[in-house]
Amino acid sequence: MSNTRFFAVAFVVAALAAAHAAQYAGWTIPDGGKDEKSPLKPSADLVKKGKGLFASNCQKCHGPLGKGDGPDSSSSSPAADLTDEFRTELNPEGVLYYKIMNGHPPSMPAFKSTLTKTDAWTLVEYLKSIRAPS
Ligand code: HEC
């Protein structure tokens, strides 16, 4: 491979890596995390359970409807509006799962030591139900 071609390829690879990192800047999403699928069977009951978990763990920052307007949401680093349409593409279910488990310190806490995997996937089902379809 000529030098020019080598640098062109290296540039594209670096640009792709940077785009990937920027998309999830600061969040710990393992390789393949975005392709991970929920082990739970979707149902209305699961969404209802997720809503309950959301009320007790997330509502204080993300607000009762997930719009990011809870009383503990800080003005300098506001809690995300989880109903935004673009989040459907940004956060496939595997990414939602890792975002909940690993958080984004200091403003979004990690829940891996307080929630079980089943709880986290149950929350994922609820979050999928509140965001606008894209
Ligand atoms: C102490 C306040 C707080 C609590 C409690 C909290 N969050 Fe967050 N959350 C945030 C903040 C702030 C952000 C934005 C962080 C950032 O982008 O750096 C965020 C971001 C997120 C995101 C990522 C949004 C995106 O598209 O990148 C998800 C998903 C999320 N929270 C889900 C939850 C769930 C589910 C719970 C409950 C288990 C929860 N959060 C509890 C503050 C909180």
Backbone and ligand atoms as CSV (ligand in chain L), in Angstrom:
chain,resi,resn,atom,element,x,y,z
A,1,MET,N,N,0.852,-1.195,0.000
A,1,MET,CA,C,0.000,0.000,0.000
A,1,MET,C,C,0.891,1.251,0.000
A,2,SER,N,N,0.545,2.213,-0.873
A,2,SER,CA,C,1.336,3.447,-0.904
A,2,SER,C,C,1.090,4.219,0.392
A,3,ASN,N,N,2.015,5.126,0.654
A,3,ASN,CA,C,1.867,5.921,1.864
A,3,ASN,C,C,0.580,6.730,1.886
A,4,THR,N,N,0.270,7.326,0.719
A,4,THR,CA,C,-0.933,8.152,0.661
A,4,THR,C,C,-2.166,7.319,0.983
A,5,ARG,N,N,-2.196,6.116,0.362
A,5,ARG,CA,C,-3.366,5.280,0.619
A,5,ARG,C,C,-3.417,4.846,2.079
A,6,PHE,N,N,-2.245,4.561,2.610
A,6,PHE,CA,C,-2.230,4.160,4.015
A,6,PHE,C,C,-2.812,5.268,4.894
A,7,PHE,N,N,-2.379,6.507,4.613
A,7,PHE,CA,C,-2.871,7.609,5.449
A,7,PHE,C,C,-4.357,7.857,5.230
A,8,ALA,N,N,-4.817,7.659,3.980
A,8,ALA,CA,C,-6.245,7.859,3.712
A,8,ALA,C,C,-7.066,6.843,4.510
A,9,VAL,N,N,-6.625,5.591,4.507
A,9,VAL,CA,C,-7.348,4.549,5.238
A,9,VAL,C,C,-7.293,4.828,6.743
A,10,ALA,N,N,-6.090,5.195,7.216
A,10,ALA,CA,C,-5.940,5.472,8.651
A,10,ALA,C,C,-6.857,6.626,9.059
A,11,PHE,N,N,-6.976,7.612,8.171
A,11,PHE,CA,C,-7.813,8.770,8.494
A,11,PHE,C,C,-9.271,8.343,8.640
A,12,VAL,N,N,-9.742,7.534,7.695
A,12,VAL,CA,C,-11.145,7.109,7.738
A,12,VAL,C,C,-11.409,6.287,9.007
A,13,VAL,N,N,-10.486,5.404,9.324
A,13,VAL,CA,C,-10.661,4.574,10.518
A,13,VAL,C,C,-10.716,5.458,11.770
A,14,ALA,N,N,-9.817,6.446,11.839
A,14,ALA,CA,C,-9.790,7.334,13.002
A,14,ALA,C,C,-11.077,8.155,13.072
A,15,ALA,N,N,-11.562,8.612,11.912
A,15,ALA,CA,C,-12.772,9.436,11.901
A,15,ALA,C,C,-13.966,8.612,12.370
A,16,LEU,N,N,-14.047,7.361,11.918
A,16,LEU,CA,C,-15.155,6.510,12.338
A,16,LEU,C,C,-15.101,6.258,13.843
A,17,ALA,N,N,-13.895,6.003,14.338
A,17,ALA,CA,C,-13.741,5.747,15.775
A,17,ALA,C,C,-14.148,6.994,16.562
A,18,ALA,N,N,-13.766,8.174,16.064
A,18,ALA,CA,C,-14.090,9.412,16.766
A,18,ALA,C,C,-15.603,9.631,16.763
A,19,ALA,N,N,-16.260,9.344,15.631
A,19,ALA,CA,C,-17.705,9.546,15.552
A,19,ALA,C,C,-18.401,8.629,16.553
A,20,HIS,N,N,-17.924,7.408,16.638
A,20,HIS,CA,C,-18.525,6.454,17.568
A,20,HIS,C,C,-18.345,6.942,19.014
A,21,ALA,N,N,-17.116,7.374,19.331
A,21,ALA,CA,C,-16.841,7.826,20.692
A,21,ALA,C,C,-17.656,9.068,21.019
A,22,ALA,N,N,-17.817,9.972,20.020
A,22,ALA,CA,C,-18.542,11.205,20.294
A,22,ALA,C,C,-20.013,10.909,20.589
A,23,GLN,N,N,-20.545,9.927,19.865
A,23,GLN,CA,C,-21.959,9.622,20.047
A,23,GLN,C,C,-22.260,9.209,21.493
A,24,TYR,N,N,-21.367,8.452,22.074
A,24,TYR,CA,C,-21.602,7.986,23.440
A,24,TYR,C,C,-20.586,8.588,24.402
A,25,ALA,N,N,-20.167,9.823,24.115
A,25,ALA,CA,C,-19.118,10.469,24.906
A,25,ALA,C,C,-19.356,10.329,26.405
A,26,GLY,N,N,-18.390,9.731,27.056
A,26,GLY,CA,C,-18.438,9.643,28.513
A,26,GLY,C,C,-19.244,8.473,29.042
A,27,TRP,N,N,-19.997,7.819,28.173
A,27,TRP,CA,C,-20.804,6.694,28.642
A,27,TRP,C,C,-20.040,5.398,28.384
A,28,THR,N,N,-20.147,4.447,29.294
A,28,THR,CA,C,-19.487,3.159,29.079
A,28,THR,C,C,-20.436,2.208,28.352
A,29,ILE,N,N,-20.207,2.056,27.049
A,29,ILE,CA,C,-20.999,1.110,26.254
A,29,ILE,C,C,-19.995,0.115,25.673
A,30,PRO,N,N,-20.013,-1.129,26.116
A,30,PRO,CA,C,-19.018,-2.083,25.609
A,30,PRO,C,C,-19.224,-2.369,24.128
A,31,ASP,N,N,-18.172,-2.868,23.478
A,31,ASP,CA,C,-18.300,-3.267,22.073
A,31,ASP,C,C,-19.454,-4.262,21.969
A,32,GLY,N,N,-20.297,-4.051,20.986
A,32,GLY,CA,C,-21.419,-4.978,20.812
A,32,GLY,C,C,-22.592,-4.644,21.722
A,33,GLY,N,N,-22.401,-3.689,22.636
A,33,GLY,CA,C,-23.471,-3.336,23.582
A,33,GLY,C,C,-24.733,-2.857,22.889
A,34,LYS,N,N,-24.526,-2.152,21.776
A,34,LYS,CA,C,-25.713,-1.605,21.129
A,34,LYS,C,C,-26.544,-2.682,20.425
A,35,ASP,N,N,-25.938,-3.828,20.208
A,35,ASP,CA,C,-26.686,-4.919,19.562
A,35,ASP,C,C,-27.319,-5.862,20.584
A,36,GLU,N,N,-27.046,-5.586,21.852
A,36,GLU,CA,C,-27.577,-6.499,22.874
A,36,GLU,C,C,-29.103,-6.386,22.950
A,37,LYS,N,N,-29.752,-7.534,23.075
A,37,LYS,CA,C,-31.220,-7.537,23.094
A,37,LYS,C,C,-31.727,-7.924,24.476
A,38,SER,N,N,-32.881,-7.370,24.808
A,38,SER,CA,C,-33.479,-7.666,26.099
A,38,SER,C,C,-33.826,-9.142,26.201
A,39,PRO,N,N,-33.522,-9.753,27.356
A,39,PRO,CA,C,-33.906,-11.159,27.558
A,39,PRO,C,C,-35.385,-11.271,27.965
A,40,LEU,N,N,-36.042,-10.123,28.189
A,40,LEU,CA,C,-37.434,-10.161,28.667
A,40,LEU,C,C,-38.420,-10.071,27.503
A,41,LYS,N,N,-39.574,-10.702,27.702
A,41,LYS,CA,C,-40.600,-10.675,26.666
A,41,LYS,C,C,-41.423,-9.401,26.857
A,42,PRO,N,N,-41.507,-8.543,25.815
A,42,PRO,CA,C,-42.256,-7.296,25.978
A,42,PRO,C,C,-43.728,-7.557,26.291
A,43,SER,N,N,-44.280,-6.787,27.225
A,43,SER,CA,C,-45.712,-6.906,27.527
A,43,SER,C,C,-46.160,-5.635,28.253
A,44,ALA,N,N,-47.463,-5.423,28.283
A,44,ALA,CA,C,-48.009,-4.245,28.967
A,44,ALA,C,C,-47.658,-4.310,30.451
A,45,ASP,N,N,-47.634,-5.526,30.981
A,45,ASP,CA,C,-47.339,-5.706,32.398
A,45,ASP,C,C,-45.897,-5.280,32.725
A,46,LEU,N,N,-44.996,-5.611,31.804
A,46,LEU,CA,C,-43.584,-5.250,31.986
A,46,LEU,C,C,-43.420,-3.713,31.972
A,47,VAL,N,N,-44.118,-3.065,31.056
A,47,VAL,CA,C,-44.066,-1.598,30.969
A,47,VAL,C,C,-44.572,-0.995,32.283
A,48,LYS,N,N,-45.628,-1.603,32.830
A,48,LYS,CA,C,-46.202,-1.112,34.083
A,48,LYS,C,C,-45.199,-1.265,35.235
A,49,LYS,N,N,-44.538,-2.411,35.283
A,49,LYS,CA,C,-43.507,-2.631,36.311
A,49,LYS,C,C,-42.383,-1.621,36.142
A,50,GLY,N,N,-41.984,-1.376,34.886
A,50,GLY,CA,C,-40.929,-0.413,34.599
A,50,GLY,C,C,-41.301,0.985,35.061
A,51,LYS,N,N,-42.566,1.315,34.888
A,51,LYS,CA,C,-43.049,2.640,35.315
A,51,LYS,C,C,-42.889,2.795,36.832
A,52,GLY,N,N,-43.175,1.701,37.553
A,52,GLY,CA,C,-43.022,1.717,39.010
A,52,GLY,C,C,-41.561,1.894,39.404
A,53,LEU,N,N,-40.667,1.181,38.734
A,53,LEU,CA,C,-39.228,1.302,39.014
A,53,LEU,C,C,-38.749,2.716,38.674
A,54,PHE,N,N,-39.296,3.267,37.603
A,54,PHE,CA,C,-38.916,4.616,37.191
A,54,PHE,C,C,-39.342,5.616,38.267
A,55,ALA,N,N,-40.571,5.459,38.775
A,55,ALA,CA,C,-41.074,6.387,39.796
A,55,ALA,C,C,-40.171,6.366,41.032
A,56,SER,N,N,-39.711,5.183,41.437
A,56,SER,CA,C,-38.907,5.153,42.659
A,56,SER,C,C,-37.428,5.454,42.449
A,57,ASN,N,N,-36.886,5.282,41.241
A,57,ASN,CA,C,-35.440,5.485,41.054
A,57,ASN,C,C,-35.052,6.667,40.177
A,58,CYS,N,N,-35.902,7.074,39.289
A,58,CYS,CA,C,-35.485,7.993,38.219
A,58,CYS,C,C,-36.276,9.294,38.174
A,59,GLN,N,N,-37.512,9.235,38.646
A,59,GLN,CA,C,-38.429,10.371,38.504
A,59,GLN,C,C,-37.904,11.656,39.127
A,60,LYS,N,N,-37.181,11.547,40.244
A,60,LYS,CA,C,-36.734,12.775,40.922
A,60,LYS,C,C,-35.866,13.643,40.019
A,61,CYS,N,N,-35.161,13.039,39.082
A,61,CYS,CA,C,-34.379,13.833,38.117
A,61,CYS,C,C,-35.087,13.934,36.771
A,62,HIS,N,N,-35.570,12.795,36.267
A,62,HIS,CA,C,-36.110,12.795,34.902
A,62,HIS,C,C,-37.566,13.239,34.830
A,63,GLY,N,N,-38.214,13.448,36.000
A,63,GLY,CA,C,-39.597,13.922,35.996
A,63,GLY,C,C,-40.587,12.786,35.834
A,64,PRO,N,N,-41.855,13.039,36.221
A,64,PRO,CA,C,-42.869,11.977,36.226
A,64,PRO,C,C,-43.103,11.359,34.850
A,65,LEU,N,N,-42.902,12.136,33.777
A,65,LEU,CA,C,-43.139,11.615,32.430
A,65,LEU,C,C,-41.848,11.439,31.646
A,66,GLY,N,N,-40.702,11.518,32.344
A,66,GLY,CA,C,-39.415,11.301,31.669
A,66,GLY,C,C,-38.930,12.483,30.860
A,67,LYS,N,N,-39.523,13.667,31.110
A,67,LYS,CA,C,-39.177,14.827,30.281
A,67,LYS,C,C,-37.953,15.595,30.794
A,68,GLY,N,N,-37.328,15.096,31.855
A,68,GLY,CA,C,-36.109,15.736,32.361
A,68,GLY,C,C,-36.389,16.878,33.308
A,69,ASP,N,N,-37.624,16.946,33.817
A,69,ASP,CA,C,-38.003,18.095,34.641
A,69,ASP,C,C,-38.279,17.728,36.098
A,70,GLY,N,N,-37.546,16.742,36.624
A,70,GLY,CA,C,-37.717,16.380,38.032
A,70,GLY,C,C,-37.074,17.417,38.939
A,71,PRO,N,N,-37.479,17.456,40.213
A,71,PRO,CA,C,-36.944,18.466,41.139
A,71,PRO,C,C,-35.434,18.376,41.355
A,72,ASP,N,N,-34.831,17.199,41.204
A,72,ASP,CA,C,-33.380,17.061,41.422
A,72,ASP,C,C,-32.546,17.258,40.150
A,73,SER,N,N,-33.204,17.604,39.057
A,73,SER,CA,C,-32.455,17.857,37.819
A,73,SER,C,C,-31.761,19.208,37.975
A,74,SER,N,N,-30.453,19.234,37.781
A,74,SER,CA,C,-29.749,20.500,38.005
A,74,SER,C,C,-29.745,21.330,36.728
A,75,SER,N,N,-29.741,22.651,36.896
A,75,SER,CA,C,-29.816,23.508,35.707
A,75,SER,C,C,-28.501,23.479,34.919
A,76,SER,N,N,-27.372,23.211,35.606
A,76,SER,CA,C,-26.093,23.184,34.895
A,76,SER,C,C,-25.910,21.876,34.114
A,77,SER,N,N,-26.503,20.793,34.609
A,77,SER,CA,C,-26.390,19.510,33.912
A,77,SER,C,C,-27.748,18.817,33.986
A,78,PRO,N,N,-28.700,19.303,33.183
A,78,PRO,CA,C,-30.076,18.799,33.314
A,78,PRO,C,C,-30.222,17.329,32.945
A,79,ALA,N,N,-31.175,16.668,33.606
A,79,ALA,CA,C,-31.469,15.270,33.272
A,79,ALA,C,C,-32.064,15.245,31.866
A,80,ALA,N,N,-31.718,14.223,31.102
A,80,ALA,CA,C,-32.158,14.149,29.711
A,80,ALA,C,C,-33.675,13.993,29.612
A,81,ASP,N,N,-34.236,14.598,28.565
A,81,ASP,CA,C,-35.635,14.344,28.219
A,81,ASP,C,C,-35.663,13.014,27.477
A,82,LEU,N,N,-36.136,11.979,28.152
A,82,LEU,CA,C,-36.053,10.620,27.597
A,82,LEU,C,C,-37.128,10.346,26.552
A,83,THR,N,N,-38.018,11.327,26.334
A,83,THR,CA,C,-39.100,11.125,25.358
A,83,THR,C,C,-38.731,11.650,23.971
A,84,ASP,N,N,-37.573,12.323,23.860
A,84,ASP,CA,C,-37.169,12.876,22.564
A,84,ASP,C,C,-37.127,11.820,21.476
A,85,GLU,N,N,-37.640,12.202,20.330
A,85,GLU,CA,C,-37.729,11.287,19.202
A,85,GLU,C,C,-36.360,10.739,18.763
A,86,PHE,N,N,-35.333,11.617,18.754
A,86,PHE,CA,C,-34.027,11.184,18.239
A,86,PHE,C,C,-33.397,10.088,19.105
A,87,ARG,N,N,-33.888,9.919,20.324
A,87,ARG,CA,C,-33.269,8.912,21.205
A,87,ARG,C,C,-33.557,7.475,20.756
A,88,THR,N,N,-34.584,7.314,19.928
A,88,THR,CA,C,-34.895,5.970,19.446
A,88,THR,C,C,-33.708,5.445,18.647
A,89,GLU,N,N,-33.164,6.310,17.795
A,89,GLU,CA,C,-32.026,5.902,16.982
A,89,GLU,C,C,-30.732,5.903,17.791
A,90,LEU,N,N,-30.581,6.919,18.645
A,90,LEU,CA,C,-29.362,7.038,19.447
A,90,LEU,C,C,-29.205,5.872,20.423
A,91,ASN,N,N,-30.317,5.476,21.013
A,91,ASN,CA,C,-30.267,4.492,22.087
A,91,ASN,C,C,-31.080,3.241,21.789
A,92,PRO,N,N,-30.557,2.324,20.962
A,92,PRO,CA,C,-31.246,1.038,20.872
A,92,PRO,C,C,-31.257,0.394,22.260
A,93,GLU,N,N,-32.059,-0.633,22.458
A,93,GLU,CA,C,-32.281,-1.116,23.834
A,93,GLU,C,C,-30.989,-1.499,24.567
A,94,GLY,N,N,-30.014,-2.052,23.841
A,94,GLY,CA,C,-28.756,-2.415,24.502
A,94,GLY,C,C,-28.042,-1.194,25.065
A,95,VAL,N,N,-28.098,-0.083,24.315
A,95,VAL,CA,C,-27.440,1.147,24.775
A,95,VAL,C,C,-28.169,1.714,26.000
A,96,LEU,N,N,-29.493,1.676,25.966
A,96,LEU,CA,C,-30.260,2.135,27.135
A,96,LEU,C,C,-29.841,1.352,28.373
A,97,TYR,N,N,-29.744,0.037,28.190
A,97,TYR,CA,C,-29.379,-0.838,29.306
A,97,TYR,C,C,-28.035,-0.418,29.909
A,98,TYR,N,N,-27.019,-0.233,29.047
A,98,TYR,CA,C,-25.697,0.129,29.575
A,98,TYR,C,C,-25.682,1.537,30.142
A,99,LYS,N,N,-26.474,2.437,29.569
A,99,LYS,CA,C,-26.521,3.794,30.124
A,99,LYS,C,C,-27.102,3.767,31.538
A,100,ILE,N,N,-28.125,2.945,31.743
A,100,ILE,CA,C,-28.719,2.849,33.089
A,100,ILE,C,C,-27.715,2.189,34.046
A,101,MET,N,N,-27.116,1.092,33.637
A,101,MET,CA,C,-26.201,0.363,34.519
A,101,MET,C,C,-24.945,1.166,34.870
A,102,ASN,N,N,-24.366,1.849,33.871
A,102,ASN,CA,C,-23.070,2.525,34.092
A,102,ASN,C,C,-23.168,4.015,34.357
A,103,GLY,N,N,-24.303,4.617,34.050
A,103,GLY,CA,C,-24.490,6.038,34.294
A,103,GLY,C,C,-23.488,6.900,33.547
A,104,HIS,N,N,-23.462,8.170,33.899
A,104,HIS,CA,C,-22.512,9.113,33.318
A,104,HIS,C,C,-22.138,10.092,34.421
A,105,PRO,N,N,-21.146,9.693,35.252
A,105,PRO,CA,C,-20.792,10.499,36.405
A,105,PRO,C,C,-20.349,11.901,35.983
A,106,PRO,N,N,-20.621,12.930,36.781
A,106,PRO,CA,C,-21.275,12.814,38.091
A,106,PRO,C,C,-22.790,12.988,38.036
A,107,SER,N,N,-23.350,13.433,36.881
A,107,SER,CA,C,-24.764,13.826,36.944
A,107,SER,C,C,-25.752,12.669,36.834
A,108,MET,N,N,-25.435,11.674,36.040
A,108,MET,CA,C,-26.342,10.516,35.924
A,108,MET,C,C,-25.717,9.348,36.670
A,109,PRO,N,N,-26.370,8.939,37.773
A,109,PRO,CA,C,-25.768,7.866,38.582
A,109,PRO,C,C,-25.769,6.512,37.873
A,110,ALA,N,N,-24.820,5.656,38.250
A,110,ALA,CA,C,-24.796,4.273,37.757
A,110,ALA,C,C,-25.709,3.454,38.666
A,111,PHE,N,N,-26.471,2.554,38.063
A,111,PHE,CA,C,-27.410,1.770,38.865
A,111,PHE,C,C,-27.018,0.302,38.998
A,112,LYS,N,N,-25.787,-0.048,38.538
A,112,LYS,CA,C,-25.470,-1.481,38.546
A,112,LYS,C,C,-25.364,-2.075,39.940
A,113,SER,N,N,-25.120,-1.235,40.952
A,113,SER,CA,C,-25.071,-1.817,42.297
A,113,SER,C,C,-26.415,-1.726,43.025
A,114,THR,N,N,-27.381,-1.009,42.459
A,114,THR,CA,C,-28.681,-0.914,43.141
A,114,THR,C,C,-29.806,-1.640,42.419
A,115,LEU,N,N,-29.655,-1.830,41.105
A,115,LEU,CA,C,-30.722,-2.512,40.359
A,115,LEU,C,C,-30.223,-3.861,39.847
A,116,THR,N,N,-31.136,-4.834,39.777
A,116,THR,CA,C,-30.764,-6.112,39.169
A,116,THR,C,C,-30.807,-5.946,37.646
A,117,LYS,N,N,-30.217,-6.905,36.941
A,117,LYS,CA,C,-30.260,-6.869,35.473
A,117,LYS,C,C,-31.701,-6.872,34.996
A,118,THR,N,N,-32.536,-7.667,35.660
A,118,THR,CA,C,-33.950,-7.745,35.258
A,118,THR,C,C,-34.630,-6.387,35.458
A,119,ASP,N,N,-34.325,-5.720,36.584
A,119,ASP,CA,C,-34.892,-4.382,36.820
A,119,ASP,C,C,-34.477,-3.434,35.696
A,120,ALA,N,N,-33.199,-3.486,35.342
A,120,ALA,CA,C,-32.697,-2.555,34.316
A,120,ALA,C,C,-33.381,-2.823,32.977
A,121,TRP,N,N,-33.516,-4.090,32.611
A,121,TRP,CA,C,-34.196,-4.396,31.332
A,121,TRP,C,C,-35.669,-4.025,31.410
A,122,THR,N,N,-36.268,-4.133,32.595
A,122,THR,CA,C,-37.673,-3.739,32.765
A,122,THR,C,C,-37.810,-2.227,32.546
A,123,LEU,N,N,-36.844,-1.481,33.075
A,123,LEU,CA,C,-36.836,-0.026,32.860
A,123,LEU,C,C,-36.665,0.301,31.374
A,124,VAL,N,N,-35.815,-0.465,30.699
A,124,VAL,CA,C,-35.604,-0.248,29.261
A,124,VAL,C,C,-36.949,-0.346,28.532
A,125,GLU,N,N,-37.746,-1.327,28.913
A,125,GLU,CA,C,-39.055,-1.522,28.265
A,125,GLU,C,C,-39.947,-0.298,28.495
A,126,TYR,N,N,-39.890,0.247,29.700
A,126,TYR,CA,C,-40.685,1.451,29.984
A,126,TYR,C,C,-40.180,2.636,29.166
A,127,LEU,N,N,-38.852,2.811,29.135
A,127,LEU,CA,C,-38.286,3.949,28.386
A,127,LEU,C,C,-38.647,3.862,26.905
A,128,LYS,N,N,-38.653,2.654,26.365
A,128,LYS,CA,C,-39.022,2.494,24.950
A,128,LYS,C,C,-40.474,2.915,24.745
A,129,SER,N,N,-41.310,2.719,25.777
A,129,SER,CA,C,-42.736,3.024,25.619
A,129,SER,C,C,-43.030,4.524,25.689
A,130,ILE,N,N,-42.114,5.313,26.276
A,130,ILE,CA,C,-42.428,6.748,26.428
A,130,ILE,C,C,-41.794,7.624,25.353
A,131,ARG,N,N,-40.847,7.097,24.580
A,131,ARG,CA,C,-40.244,7.982,23.594
A,131,ARG,C,C,-41.059,7.974,22.297
A,132,ALA,N,N,-41.038,9.128,21.653
A,132,ALA,CA,C,-41.840,9.276,20.446
A,132,ALA,C,C,-41.277,8.386,19.352
A,133,PRO,N,N,-42.129,7.752,18.567
A,133,PRO,CA,C,-41.618,6.915,17.484
A,133,PRO,C,C,-40.891,7.770,16.452
A,134,SER,N,N,-39.805,7.235,15.881
A,134,SER,CA,C,-39.075,8.067,14.911
A,134,SER,C,C,-39.542,7.711,13.502
L,1,HEC,C1,C,-29.502,12.345,40.087
L,1,HEC,C2,C,-30.298,12.569,38.904
L,1,HEC,C3,C,-30.596,11.378,38.009
L,1,HEC,C4,C,-31.197,10.185,38.355
L,1,HEC,C5,C,-31.656,9.719,39.743
L,1,HEC,C6,C,-31.324,9.431,37.127
L,1,HEC,N1,N,-30.808,10.129,36.081
L,1,HEC,FE1,FE,-30.716,9.535,34.137
L,1,HEC,N2,N,-29.717,11.180,33.642
L,1,HEC,C7,C,-29.422,12.226,34.493
L,1,HEC,C8,C,-28.660,13.226,33.782
L,1,HEC,C9,C,-28.151,14.539,34.371
L,1,HEC,C10,C,-28.508,12.753,32.464
L,1,HEC,C11,C,-27.739,13.401,31.315
L,1,HEC,C12,C,-26.300,13.007,31.492
L,1,HEC,C13,C,-25.422,13.313,30.334
L,1,HEC,O1,O,-25.888,13.357,29.180
L,1,HEC,O2,O,-24.242,13.470,30.585
L,1,HEC,C14,C,-29.178,11.465,32.413
L,1,HEC,C15,C,-29.233,10.660,31.294
L,1,HEC,C16,C,-29.937,9.474,31.203
L,1,HEC,C17,C,-30.038,8.649,30.026
L,1,HEC,C18,C,-29.308,8.856,28.721
L,1,HEC,C19,C,-30.008,9.760,27.786
L,1,HEC,C20,C,-29.291,9.786,26.455
L,1,HEC,O3,O,-29.984,9.679,25.443
L,1,HEC,O4,O,-28.059,9.862,26.428
L,1,HEC,C21,C,-30.840,7.605,30.325
L,1,HEC,C22,C,-31.266,6.475,29.402
L,1,HEC,C23,C,-31.242,7.770,31.700
L,1,HEC,N3,N,-30.671,8.901,32.207
L,1,HEC,C24,C,-32.064,6.896,32.364
L,1,HEC,C25,C,-32.268,6.937,33.741
L,1,HEC,C26,C,-32.997,5.923,34.461
L,1,HEC,C27,C,-33.718,4.744,33.839
L,1,HEC,C28,C,-32.917,6.269,35.777
L,1,HEC,C29,C,-33.439,5.494,36.961
L,1,HEC,C30,C,-33.029,4.111,37.074
L,1,HEC,C31,C,-32.157,7.510,35.871
L,1,HEC,N4,N,-31.786,7.876,34.615
L,1,HEC,C32,C,-31.899,8.176,37.049
L,1,HEC,C33,C,-29.768,12.330,35.831
L,1,HEC,C34,C,-30.353,11.331,36.573
